[in-house]
């Protein structure tokens, strides 16, 4: 973006601020100054795209925080027809000291049951705007690829890749080592996972600390499924053996629930081994599987009784993160309610896990439907903040007519208050007609001392793909968001005035 364009954006925002000051005066004066009634002026203010307004967010050092978008992969970057972009993960695949990106893309704009999809690699460098892009898999073997993990599964020192595909398997890719960017990655779809319905997430963990990684994944049963279904589907972990490429994986079911959508490995009880936190969208609840610490790998299932004001509440665990918010030595869980409610909070782990887990609301993005969240210290004050993304309703491949009252694609971060039980401050910085931001990776890509984010964007073909959000610090307020493209899905205002 040119300096003149950036300056123009600043002056445009300042013009709206002047109008705001005028709106504080009487309607007669507003009519004299603008030729409009007070209500008309207010309506104009409420139509200002949030991205072009001046930021009020501040870092601990007093500098203002705004955001600049950079493209990593997508149709206009690589020429590859990427759409339905969902999961991503980062790791140093080629061991050159720079973080690389593995991303997955469902490959469709509607749920049509066609097994399209991509698994893509973006090899990083010392310049966060220079990436070498490679297709790792496409078509049937990447059918509706939804999520991805990186781990050295065969113990050769090179990180391998696993992908979860909604149509309809897990697939393992073995890192070839040298000549990684041009060599073929050997791969296998383990027969025990083949034609199994719809794998939605995939993770790895060493559950018995023997140096051999296991795989854990939920299977929701179909690519597109609603809560009315009553059929049960598994959350499972898999033994892969010392040679995962052999495909001789062994499945161990942890449970069967209605629409399982998560199975995050985490040491929830902090006893030194990895437990699993699972989620069922169909039943709107989360649960945890306690690792009993045996060599044979055994788990014990526990309910997580979430309450608000002593009343049980429904929880969606489609995405979640973990942090000890109240500094009591126990991990708490960040979750959101059903996406339609678009509110989220942290649930406090009690001293006895069998007691109630109290829910503390952080905020909401209503009417925009929350889907992505991650904990990170954005303002460098030593406290955990939260980056969030929503997903838009309506068509995924055309703009369509939308109002500020519709569910749109929003980017926001929530600033930690001095006491996490008090009101968190929401900082919205982009709200587009189309967009879905499913996952964020906190990473200081430009190595300037503050946290940036790598994310995917879906629901917005031809703008789907992979991007990074640069955190910009300035001594004076600047526009909240600078897009990467000059032509884009329309930026919108918030449902109510931001002022």
N, C-alpha and C positions, 0 to 999 in steps of 0.2 A: 504494500500500500504506500502511495506517495505521501510525502510530508504535507503537500497542499491538501490532499484529500483528508488526512488526519486532522489538520487544523480546521478545515471546513466542518468536519464532524463535531469538533469541540465547540465551534461558534454556533452551530445549529443547536446543540444542547444548551448552550448559554442563552440562546434566544428563547428557548422554552422555559428556562428558569426565570427570565425576565417576565414572561407571560404569567408564570406562577405568582410572582410578586404582585403583579397587577390584580390577579384573582383574589388577593387578600383584601383588596379595596372594595368599595361598594359596587353594585351592579351598574349604577349610573356611570361611574368612572370607567368601568370595563367597557361599557357601550361606547364611551367617548374614545377610549384608547384603541379598541379593537374592532368596533363596529358590531360587536356580538354581545348577547346577554351573558350574565354570569354563568347560567347553566350551559350555554353553548361553549364558553371558554373552558369550563370544567370538562365537558365532553371532549374537546380538542386535546386537553392535557392527557385524558385517559386513553387516547389513541397513539401516544408516543411510543414507538418501539423501545422496549426496555434496554436493548443493546446500545442505542445511541444516546442514552442519558448518561450523565456524569456519575461516576462511582462515588459511593460514600464509604466503602469498605476500607479499613486501615489495618496495616500490619503492626506488630508490636513496636517497631522502630519509628512509627508515625507516618510512614509512606503509604500512599494510596495503592489499592490493589485493583487491577483490571486484568482482562484476559485477551490474548491474541491466538487465533486459530491457525494451525498449520496442517497441511495434508500430508499423509504418509502413503496411503494406497487408496485407490478408487478408480472408477472408470475414466475420469479426466486426468489421472496421474499415470496409470499404467496401460490404459486401453482395454483392460480386462473388465468384463461386464459383471461387476460385483454388485450384489443386492442382498437384502436381508442380513446385513452384517450384525453379528451377535457377540460371541465370546472372543477374548484375546488373553494372552499371557506373555510375559517377557522373561528372557533369560539369555545368557551368552552362549548361543548355539555353536559358534565357530571358535570360541575360546580366544578371541582377539582383544578382550578387555572392554568391549562395547556391548551394550544391551541390544538384543534383537527382539523382534515382535513376531509371534505366531498368532494369526487371526483366522476366524472361521466365518463363513458367509453362507446362509441358507440357499441363496441362489434364486429365490422366487419373490414375487410381489403379492401372491395370494397363496392360500393353503390348497394346493392342487394335487398333492400326493405324488408329484413327479420328483424322482431322486436326483435333483440337481444340487450343486453346492461347490464350494471351494475351501481348501485349506491353503493359506498364503503365508509366506515368510517375508519379512522385511529386515534385512541385515543392516545394523547400525554402524555408525562411524563417529569420528570426533566432531562432526557437524550434524546437529539434530535435524537438519533439513536435507541431508543426503542419505538416501537409503537404496540398497540393492534389493529389488523385488523379484520373488520367485514363486511360482505355483508349485506347491507340494502335492496336491491332489485336487481333482475336480470330477464332476459327474457322479456316477452311481456310488463310487467308493467314498465320496464325500457328501452323500445324499442328505440335504438339509442340515449341514454341519452346524451345531449349536454351541458347543463348548470345547475347550481345549486345555491340556495340561502339558507341562514340560518337566521331565525327570530323567535321570540316568538309570534306565530300567535294567540294562544288562551289565552294569558295573564296569564299563570300559572307559569311563571318564568323560564321555561325550553325552550331552543332554539329548534325550529322545523326545518324541512328541506322541501324545495320544489325543484323539478327537472323539467326541460323542456326537452321533448323528441321529437326528430325529427320524430318518428313513434309511436304515433302522438298525444300527449296530455301533459297537466301539471299533476303532481302527488304531493300530499301533504302527508308528514309523520309526525305524532304527536309523540313528544318525550315522552317516557313512564316514565321519571323521574328516580326514584331509580331502580337499576338493569338494567341500560340503555344498558350495553354491552351484556347482555344475554336475555333481554326481547324483545318481539315482539313490533314493532312500528305499531300502527294502521295507516291505510292509506286510501286515497280516490283519485280516478280520477274524478274530478268534471265533470258531464255530459256536461256542456257547453263547455268544452275543449276537449271532447273525439272525436277521429277520425276527427280532425280538420286540418290535413295536417302536419305541421312541425313547432313545437315551437323550437325556436333557442336560446333564452335567457329568463331569469326570474329574476325579482327583486322585492323587497318589499319596501314600504314607507308608512308613515302616512301622507296622503295628506291634511287632514283637522285638524290635530293635536288633534284628539279626543281620542287618545290612542289605536285605533284599526287600525291595519295595512291593507293596500291594496296590491294587486299583480299587476305587470305590465309586459307585455310580448309581443314580436313581433312574428308573425306567417308567415313564408316565403312561405308556401303552399305545399312544397314538399321537400323530403330529399336532392335530388340533382337537382339543378335548375340553368340555366344560364341566362345571361342578355337579351337574345333574347325574353324571355317570356314577354308578355304585360299584363298578368293578375294581378289584384290588390289583396293585402292581408292586413290584419289589424295589426295595433299596438293598443293594448287594455289594459285597466286596469280593474281589477275585484274586486268587493265587495265580501268578504268571510264570513261576518257575525261574530258573537261572537263565533260560533262553526264551524270552517273551515272543520272539519271532516264530517259535515253533507253533504257536497258537493253542497249545495244550493248557488253556486256562481252566481253573476250577472255580465255580461260583458258589458263594456262601450267602444265603439270604439273611438279612438282618431283620426285616419285617416286610409286611405287605400293607399298603395304605391306598387311599383314593387319591390319585394324581400325585405321586411323589415327585418333588421338584428340587430337592437339595440333599446333600450328604457331605457336609464340610468336615474334614479332619481338623481337629483342634484339641489341645490338651485342656479341656474345660475344667477338670478338677485339679489341674496342676500337680499331678502326681508323677510326671515324667514320661508318660506315654500318650499316644494320640487317641483321643476319643472321636466320636462322630456325632455331629448335630444334624439331624434330618428334618425334613419339612414335607407336609402334605398340603397342597393347595386345595384339594377336594374337601378335606376336613378342617382346613384353616387352623392348623396347629403345628407346633414344632415339638421335637422330642430329642433325647440324646441317648447314645449308646456308649455305656461306660466300658472302656478297655480294662479287662481284669488283669492284664499284665502277665498272661501265661504265654509260654513258648508256642502253644498250639493256636493262639489267637482266639480269644473268647470275649464276647461282649454281653453286657446286661442292659436291657432296655429300660429307660426311665421316662416318665411323663415330665413335661415342663408346664407347670400350672401358672399361666400368665393371668394376672388380675390387674384391673384398674379400679381404684376405690373399692377394693374388696369384691369386685364383680368379675367373673371370668370373661375373657375377651378372646375374639378370634384373631389369629396372627397368620400372615403370609410370610413364609420363609424362602420365597423365590430367590432373593438375594439377602445376605446378612453379613455382618462383620462383628469383630470382637474387640473389647477394650475394657479396662478396669476404670470406669468413670469415677467412682466414689473412693478410689484408692484404699479399698479394704482388703486387697490381696486376692480378690476373686474376679474372674473374667465375667463381664456383663456382655449382653448380646444386643447389637443394633438390628432392628427388624422394622418392617412396615406392616401396617394393617393391609386389608385387601386393596389391590391397586386402585379400585374405584374410589376408595376413601382418600387415598393419596396422603395419609398422615403416617408418620413414623416416629419411633422413639427407641429408648434403650430399656431393656428389662434387667432388673437388678438380681444377680444371683444371690440367693439367701445363704446363710451359714449352713443350713441343712437343705440340700437340693430338693427334698421332699416337700418343703414348705412352699408357700406362694412366691412366685417371681413377680415383683411389682414393676408395672409398666410406667415409664416416665416419658411423656410426650416431648419430642424435640420440635416438631413443626409439621407443616403441610405444604403441598404444592397444588392443592385443588384449584381448578378442575383438571389439572394435568396429572396423568396417572404415573405415579412413581414406579420405576423399575430398577434403576441402578443406584448404588450407594457404596461409599468406601470411607474409612476413617483415615485422616491425615492431618498433621499440624500445618494448616495453610498459612496462618499469619505469624508463625514462628514465635508464639508466646509460651510454648511448652505444653499447651493443652490440645487435646484432640478435637479437630473440627470434622465436618462431614461434607463431602462432595456428593451431589445427587443429580440424577438425570431422569426424565420422564419419557413417555412414548405417546405419540400422537394417534388419534383415531382417524378413521376415514381411509381413503385410498393411499397406497404406498408408492404409486408411480405417477400420480398426477397431483397438481397443486390443490385444485378444488376450492370451493368457497368456504371460508372459515371465519368465525367471529372470535373475539377475545374470550367469549364464554365457553368455547369448545376445548376439548382436550388436545393440547399442542405439545410440541417437543421443547422442553425447558431445561436449561442448565442453571443450577443454583448451588451455593454452598452455605452451610449453616455454621455460624461462628459460636464457639464455645463460650458461655458466660463464666463468670467467676465461680458460680455454683452450678453444676450441671442440672440441678433440679429447677433452676430458674429459667426464664425465657431465653431461648437461643435466638440469635439474630440471623435472619435469612437474607442472603445477598443473591438476588436473581441477576443474571447477566446476559442471557440469551433466551428467546422464546420464538420458535419458528413454527410455521404452519405444519411442517412435516419434520419428523426426527424421532429417533429412539436411541437412547444412550444406556445400554444394558450393563456395561462394565467399565470400570476406571482402574488404571494402574498408576499409583502415585510414583513419580520419578522426577528427579531434578535433571531433566534432559540437557538443558543448556548450562548446567553446572554453575549457576549464579547464586546459589545459596537458598533458593526458595523452591517449593514443590510445584511441579507441573503435573499434568495428567495425560496419559495416553488412553484413548477410548475408541470404541467403534460407534458407528452411526448407522442405523437402519431406518426402515419405514419412509425413505425419502429418495428412492432412485430418481435421477442418476447421481445423487449426492451421497449415497451410501459408501462406506469404506472405513478406513482407519485414519485417525487424526491425533494431533496432540495439542493440548491447551497450554499455552505459555502463560505463566503468571508474570504480569508486568508490574513493577513497582515504580511509582512516580511521586515527585514532591507536591504536585498539584493534581486535582481530580481530572481524570481523562474519561472518554467514553468507556462504558463497562466492557464492551466486546468488539473486537475487530475481526470480521470474518476473513476466511482465506480466499473466498471467491468474490468476484464482483457481481456475478449473477447467481442467485441463490433462492431457496425457499424463503418466502416472505417472513421477515421479522415482525413480531407483534408486540402489542402492549400487554400488561397484566389485566386480569378481569376488572380490577379496581385501580384507581389512580395510584401510582407508585409514590406520590408525594405526601 
